[in-house]
Amino acid sequence: MKSILIGVLIGAAVLLGISACATVPTEPIGEGELRLLKMRVSEMSLLRLGHAYRFNISFEADGHPEIIRAVCFCSGDGPYPYNVGDVRYGSEANFTLYIYACRPDVQIMKCSVDYVRNGKRTRSNFVSLPVQAY
């Protein structure tokens, strides 16, 4: 039992290290563009299945593009659409999603948003975060 727990914790640490190495494009933001930067969860402990957790996603944008919805994947399962709440623009732009943990193991939550750019629906880049649920 102890070796299983150690294996799970090492796996979570490796996944966290891999996601920390993910890069966001460094070129300047285009006209009307929205680029996701980072994803965080309010509870960094184990997530309980059947409970919604507050995920905060940071972004940068040219202007105030209209965010239509978020699209998330859970370790390859999905896409799952989510309503976006509490959108804040400015130097520390971010928004909130309430996402349910979907499986009892280490998983990668991966999200993007659909938004309006120059009158057309556009999908942003993805950001991801390893989480563990029980």
N, C-alpha and C positions, 0 to 999 in steps of 0.2 A: 504494500500500500504506500509506504514511504517513497519507494523508488518511482512509483507512478506519479505521485505529486511532484517529485523533483523533475521528472521528465516533462510534465506539463508546464512547470514554471520555467524551465530552460527553453522550451518551445515558445512560450509567450515572450521571453526576453529576446530570442532570435527574431521573431516576427516584429517586435517593437524596433529592434535595431535596423531591420530591413526597411521598414516604413520611414524611419528617421532619415534614411539615405535617399529617399525619393526626392526628386528635384522638381521645382516649379520653373517653367520657362522664364528666362531672365530678360528677354526682349521687352521693349516698352508695350504697354497696353494699347491696343488699336481703338479706333473710334467706336464708342458704344460697347466695347468688350467688357466682359466680366470674367475674372480668373479666380478660382478657388485656391486658397493658400494652405489652410490647415484645418484639421478636424479634431475636436476634443470632446470628451464625455464628462459630465458633471460628477459621475461616480467612477473613480478609477479602480475600485475594488471589483470583485466578481459581480457580474450582472445576473439577476435572477430572471429565469424564463417567465414569460407572461406579464412582465412589468415594462412600462415605457420609461426610457431614460432620456434625459435632455442632452442632445449633442449640439455643440456650438461650432459653427463653421465660419472661419475667417475668409474674407475675399478682398480683392481690389477691383475697382471698376472705373471706367470712364463715364462720368455722369451718374445717373441713377436708373440703370436699366431695370425694367419690370421683370421680376422673378416670377415665373408661372408656377413651377413646382420643383421639388427635388426628386431625384431618381436614385435609389440605393440598391446595392447588391450585398448579400450576406454570404461570403465565401462561395461566390458563383451562383447562388440562388437569387432569383429576381428577374427582372427589375420590379421593385416595389415603389410606387409613387407616394410621396409625402407632401403635405401642405407645409409651407414655409412660414414661420412666425417670427415676430420681433426683428424685422429687417432694419439694420442700422447702417447708413452710409457714412462716409467720411474717412478720416485717417485710420480708424480702427473698425472698418466695416465688418459686419458679421450678421448671422441669422441663426435661428434656433430650429431644430427638428426634434420631435419626440419619436424615438425608434424603439421597437421591441427587440430584445435579444431573441434570435430565432432558433438556435441550436445549443445543446449543452456541451460545448467544447470551445477551444480557441477558434475564433473566426475573424475574418477580415471584413470590416464594414467599409464599403466603397461607395461614395456618393458624388453626384454631379447635379447641376441644375439646368432646367430649361428656362431660357429668358428671351426677351425681345431685344434684338439688335438690328438697327436700321429697318424696322418694320417687319422683320422676319424672325420666326422662332429658331433659336440657336441652342445647342447644348454646350455647356462649359466643359472644362477639363475635370478629371476625377481627383478626389483626395481620399485617402484611406486611413484606417486606424485599426490595429489589432485589439480585440476585446475577448474576454473569456466569460462564458456564461455557465450557470449550473441550474 
